[in-house]
Amino acid sequence: MVKGYREALILKAVLRTRPDVFLVDHAPAGMNGELLSTLALIRRELPGTRTMLGLRDILDSPTTVQAVWKEQEIPPLLEQAYDDIFVYGSRVLFDVIEAYGIADQVAGRVRYCGHVVAATRGRRGRPCWSAVRAAGRPVVLVTAGGGGDGFFLMEAFLAALKRLPSDSLHCVVVTGPLMPESRRAALCVAAAGRSDVEFVPYTTDLVPSLRGADLVVAMAGYNTTAEIIALRRRAILVPCAAPRAEQRLRASLLAGLGLVRSIEPGPDLVEALAAALPASLAAGPPSEAMWAALDLKGAERVAEYLGQPWVAAPRPSRRAV
């Protein structure tokens, strides 16, 4: 029922607006195949509409993506239905064409745009912690995005902190608006009596806090890692292990470039964090050349491309979807 409603809604919108560009995010056929009828309609009746697919840098492990795409018949769909494929990432980090087995006749339509990052230059704002409480100590910012799956990281971080000299750091834990209240309360109990731990439920703009922190401890989601890279921050990434391999692969690849430290989640996480915290703070930051290896102009490149006059020109016909 939901799929049918979404399918009809999209079809109606496309027929009404007859767009110059139809940009699909993440799932080539839609989350449940609800885009197939619209893609077929565009190819059949709207030659002036350019169809584009946008993919973040890493979706899952290459073997998983190839298996899912084969099952859902995505390779022929990419060939027949899409004029362009935008990859919001850098080829030096992850080669989507090779990893996902994209055929040669489709590979020429793949455009590596660079990571999409909200503008950070010129943005002003105060960090989310108390400068009085920090008292000049190095600030470690712990964040897990919305916080819905970040409890394991914050619990392990607080346990690791007990193995370090007391009051040597000021630790700011942003639990996130999606963390259940019971788990937020459990973290507060774990840090009871500690003056070097400050909890922040959420912040509407994390950038000033990322910029002001001496070290960031985070998971390896797309947005957080992109902002860490854009702001050139020292970071320890602890990826979420499930349900996809996306975060583990991203953290490992970034660590391989020398930009972050990556720690695998597991039974030794507390010990690994306790060792990595002082080591990361003592280490020098990555060189500018290492940071520059990753492209961060994704939003600008996509906007520039969409603004080209030939984008709305009719395309050579392809087989029906």
C-alpha positions as CSV (number, residue, x, y, z in Angstrom):
1,M,0.0,0.0,0.0
2,V,2.8,2.5,0.9
3,K,4.8,1.5,-2.1
4,G,1.8,2.1,-4.4
5,Y,1.0,5.4,-2.8
6,R,4.7,6.6,-3.3
7,E,4.8,5.3,-6.8
8,A,1.6,7.2,-7.8
9,L,2.8,10.3,-6.0
10,I,6.1,10.4,-7.9
11,L,4.4,9.7,-11.2
12,K,1.9,12.4,-10.7
13,A,4.6,14.9,-9.7
14,V,6.7,14.1,-12.8
15,L,3.8,14.3,-15.2
16,R,2.7,17.7,-13.7
17,T,6.1,19.3,-13.6
18,R,7.9,17.6,-16.6
19,P,11.2,18.4,-14.9
20,D,14.5,19.1,-16.7
21,V,16.3,16.9,-14.2
22,F,15.1,13.9,-12.2
23,L,17.6,13.3,-9.5
24,V,17.4,10.0,-7.6
25,D,19.2,9.6,-4.2
26,H,20.9,6.3,-3.2
27,A,18.5,3.6,-4.5
28,P,18.4,3.4,-8.3
29,A,15.0,1.7,-8.4
30,G,13.7,3.3,-5.2
31,M,13.6,1.7,-1.8
32,N,11.0,-0.8,-3.0
33,G,11.0,-0.5,-6.7
34,E,8.6,2.4,-6.7
35,L,10.7,4.4,-9.2
36,L,10.6,1.9,-12.0
37,S,7.4,3.1,-13.6
38,T,8.5,6.7,-13.4
39,L,11.9,5.9,-15.0
40,A,10.1,4.0,-17.8
41,L,7.7,6.9,-18.3
42,I,10.6,9.4,-18.6
43,R,12.4,7.3,-21.2
44,R,9.2,6.8,-23.1
45,E,7.5,10.2,-23.0
46,L,9.8,12.8,-21.6
47,P,13.0,13.0,-23.7
48,G,13.7,16.4,-22.3
49,T,14.2,15.1,-18.8
50,R,17.7,14.1,-17.8
51,T,17.8,11.2,-15.2
52,M,20.6,11.3,-12.6
53,L,21.5,9.0,-9.7
54,G,23.3,10.3,-6.7
55,L,25.4,7.9,-4.5
56,R,27.3,8.6,-1.3
57,D,31.0,7.5,-1.3
58,I,30.4,4.0,0.2
59,L,27.1,2.1,0.3
60,D,28.2,-1.3,1.8
61,S,30.9,-3.9,1.1
62,P,31.5,-4.4,-2.6
63,T,30.4,-8.1,-2.4
64,T,27.1,-7.1,-0.7
65,V,26.3,-4.2,-3.1
66,Q,27.1,-6.4,-6.2
67,A,24.8,-9.2,-4.8
68,V,21.9,-6.9,-4.0
69,W,22.2,-5.1,-7.4
70,K,22.3,-8.3,-9.2
71,E,19.2,-9.5,-7.4
72,Q,17.3,-6.2,-8.0
73,E,18.5,-6.1,-11.7
74,I,20.2,-2.7,-11.1
75,P,23.1,-3.0,-13.7
76,P,20.7,-3.0,-16.7
77,L,18.7,-0.3,-15.0
78,L,21.8,1.9,-14.7
79,E,22.5,1.3,-18.4
80,Q,19.0,2.0,-19.7
81,A,17.5,4.6,-17.3
82,Y,20.3,6.9,-16.1
83,D,22.1,9.6,-18.0
84,D,24.5,10.5,-15.2
85,I,25.7,8.9,-11.9
86,F,27.0,11.3,-9.3
87,V,29.3,9.9,-6.6
88,Y,29.5,12.2,-3.6
89,G,33.1,11.2,-2.7
90,S,36.6,10.9,-3.9
91,R,37.9,8.2,-6.2
92,V,41.2,8.2,-4.3
93,L,39.3,7.0,-1.2
94,F,36.9,4.5,-2.9
95,D,36.5,3.5,-6.5
96,V,32.8,2.9,-7.0
97,I,33.2,1.7,-10.6
98,E,35.7,-1.1,-9.7
99,A,34.1,-2.0,-6.3
100,Y,30.6,-2.4,-7.6
101,G,31.5,-3.8,-11.0
102,I,29.9,-1.0,-13.0
103,A,30.0,-2.0,-16.7
104,D,32.2,-0.1,-19.1
105,Q,29.2,1.3,-21.0
106,V,27.9,2.9,-17.8
107,A,31.3,3.8,-16.3
108,G,31.6,6.8,-18.6
109,R,28.6,8.4,-17.0
110,V,30.0,8.2,-13.5
111,R,31.2,11.5,-12.1
112,Y,33.2,11.7,-8.9
113,C,32.0,15.0,-7.5
114,G,33.8,15.1,-4.1
115,H,32.2,14.9,-0.7
116,V,29.2,17.1,0.0
117,V,30.0,19.2,3.1
118,A,28.0,22.1,4.5
119,A,30.0,25.4,4.2
120,T,32.3,25.8,7.2
121,R,34.3,28.9,6.3
122,G,33.0,32.0,7.9
123,R,30.6,30.2,10.1
124,R,30.8,31.6,13.6
125,G,29.4,30.1,16.8
126,R,30.4,29.0,20.2
127,P,31.4,25.4,21.1
128,C,28.7,23.5,23.0
129,W,30.8,23.1,26.1
130,S,31.6,25.4,29.1
131,A,34.9,27.1,28.7
132,V,34.9,27.6,32.5
133,R,34.6,23.9,33.1
134,A,37.2,23.1,30.4
135,A,39.7,25.2,32.3
136,G,42.3,25.1,29.6
137,R,42.5,21.4,29.4
138,P,42.5,19.6,26.0
139,V,38.9,19.1,24.9
140,V,37.8,15.7,23.5
141,L,34.4,15.9,21.7
142,V,32.5,12.6,21.6
143,T,29.6,12.5,19.1
144,A,27.5,9.9,17.3
145,G,25.3,11.9,15.1
146,G,21.7,11.5,16.1
147,G,22.7,9.2,18.9
148,G,20.3,6.4,18.1
149,D,23.1,3.8,17.8
150,G,25.9,5.6,19.6
151,F,25.5,4.2,23.1
152,F,28.2,1.5,22.7
153,L,30.8,4.1,21.7
154,M,30.0,6.5,24.6
155,E,29.8,3.7,27.2
156,A,33.2,2.4,26.0
157,F,34.7,6.0,26.0
158,L,33.7,6.6,29.6
159,A,35.1,3.3,30.7
160,A,38.4,4.1,28.9
161,L,38.5,7.5,30.5
162,K,38.7,5.8,33.9
163,R,42.1,4.3,32.9
164,L,43.6,7.8,32.2
165,P,44.9,10.3,34.7
166,S,42.0,12.1,36.3
167,D,41.2,15.6,35.1
168,S,43.8,15.5,32.3
169,L,41.1,16.1,29.7
170,H,37.8,17.8,29.4
171,C,35.4,15.5,27.7
172,V,32.2,16.7,26.0
173,V,29.7,13.9,25.2
174,V,27.0,15.0,22.8
175,T,24.5,12.2,23.2
176,G,22.2,13.3,20.4
177,P,18.4,13.8,20.2
178,L,17.7,10.2,19.1
179,M,19.3,8.4,22.1
180,P,16.7,6.9,24.4
181,E,16.4,8.6,27.7
182,S,17.2,5.4,29.6
183,R,20.5,5.1,27.9
184,R,21.3,8.8,28.3
185,A,20.6,8.3,32.1
186,A,22.9,5.2,32.1
187,L,25.8,7.3,30.7
188,C,25.2,10.0,33.3
189,V,25.4,7.3,36.0
190,A,28.7,6.0,34.5
191,A,30.2,9.5,34.7
192,A,28.8,10.4,38.1
193,G,31.1,12.6,40.2
194,R,33.4,13.3,37.3
195,S,34.1,17.0,36.8
196,D,35.9,16.3,33.5
197,V,32.9,15.0,31.7
198,E,30.2,17.3,30.4
199,F,27.0,16.0,28.7
200,V,25.2,17.9,26.0
201,P,21.9,16.5,24.8
202,Y,22.2,17.9,21.3
203,T,23.4,20.9,19.3
204,T,21.8,22.3,16.2
205,D,25.2,23.2,14.8
206,L,28.1,20.9,15.5
207,V,30.7,22.7,13.4
208,P,31.8,25.2,16.0
209,S,32.3,22.4,18.5
210,L,34.2,20.3,16.0
211,R,36.4,23.3,15.1
212,G,37.2,24.0,18.8
213,A,37.9,20.4,19.9
214,D,41.4,19.1,20.2
215,L,40.3,15.6,19.4
216,V,37.0,14.2,18.0
217,V,35.8,10.7,18.9
218,A,33.0,9.6,16.6
219,M,31.5,6.9,14.5
220,A,32.1,6.9,10.8
221,G,28.9,8.1,9.2
222,Y,29.1,10.1,6.0
223,N,28.2,13.6,7.4
224,T,30.4,13.5,10.5
225,T,33.5,12.2,8.7
226,A,33.1,14.8,5.9
227,E,32.9,17.6,8.5
228,I,36.0,16.2,10.3
229,I,37.9,16.2,7.0
230,A,36.7,19.7,6.0
231,L,37.8,21.1,9.4
232,R,41.1,19.2,9.5
233,R,40.4,17.7,12.9
234,R,42.3,14.9,14.7
235,A,39.9,12.1,15.1
236,I,39.4,8.6,16.4
237,L,36.7,6.8,14.4
238,V,34.8,3.8,15.9
239,P,32.5,2.6,13.2
240,C,29.1,1.0,13.8
241,A,29.5,-2.7,13.0
242,A,26.0,-3.4,11.7
243,P,23.8,-3.5,9.7
244,R,26.1,-2.5,6.9
245,A,29.8,-2.5,6.4
246,E,29.7,1.1,5.2
247,Q,31.2,2.7,8.3
248,R,33.8,0.1,8.9
249,L,35.1,0.4,5.4
250,R,35.0,4.2,5.4
251,A,37.0,4.4,8.7
252,S,39.5,1.8,7.5
253,L,40.1,3.7,4.2
254,L,40.5,7.0,5.9
255,A,42.9,5.5,8.4
256,G,44.8,4.1,5.5
257,L,45.3,7.6,4.1
258,G,46.7,8.6,7.5
259,L,43.9,11.1,8.2
260,V,42.3,9.4,11.3
261,R,42.8,6.6,13.7
262,S,40.3,3.8,13.3
263,I,39.3,1.3,16.1
264,E,37.2,-1.7,15.3
265,P,34.3,-2.2,17.7
266,G,34.7,-5.4,19.8
267,P,35.6,-6.8,23.2
268,D,38.9,-4.8,23.3
269,L,37.3,-1.4,22.5
270,V,37.8,0.0,26.0
271,E,41.5,-0.9,26.0
272,A,42.0,0.4,22.5
273,L,40.4,3.7,23.3
274,A,42.4,4.2,26.5
275,A,45.6,3.8,24.4
276,A,44.4,5.8,21.4
277,L,43.3,8.9,23.3
278,P,46.7,10.1,24.7
279,A,48.5,8.9,21.6
280,S,46.2,10.9,19.3
281,L,46.5,14.0,21.3
282,A,50.3,13.7,21.4
283,A,50.6,13.0,17.7
284,G,51.0,15.8,15.2
285,P,48.1,16.6,12.8
286,P,48.2,15.1,9.3
287,S,50.0,17.2,6.7
288,E,48.0,19.6,4.4
289,A,48.9,17.4,1.5
290,M,47.3,14.4,3.1
291,W,44.1,16.3,3.8
292,A,44.1,17.7,0.3
293,A,43.9,14.2,-1.2
294,L,40.2,14.2,-0.6
295,D,37.8,16.4,-2.6
296,L,35.2,18.4,-0.6
297,K,33.5,20.4,-3.4
298,G,30.7,18.0,-4.1
299,A,27.8,20.5,-3.6
300,E,29.5,23.1,-5.8
301,R,30.3,20.6,-8.6
302,V,26.8,19.2,-8.7
303,A,25.3,22.7,-8.8
304,E,27.7,23.7,-11.5
305,Y,26.9,20.7,-13.6
306,L,23.1,21.1,-13.2
307,G,23.5,24.7,-14.4
308,Q,25.0,23.7,-17.8
309,P,22.7,24.5,-20.7
310,W,23.1,21.1,-22.3
311,V,21.8,19.3,-19.2
312,A,18.2,19.9,-20.4
313,A,19.0,18.9,-24.0
314,P,17.3,15.8,-25.4
315,R,19.4,12.6,-25.1
316,P,19.9,9.9,-27.6
317,S,17.2,7.3,-27.2
318,R,18.0,4.1,-25.3
319,R,16.1,0.9,-24.8
320,A,12.9,1.1,-22.7
321,V,13.4,0.4,-19.0
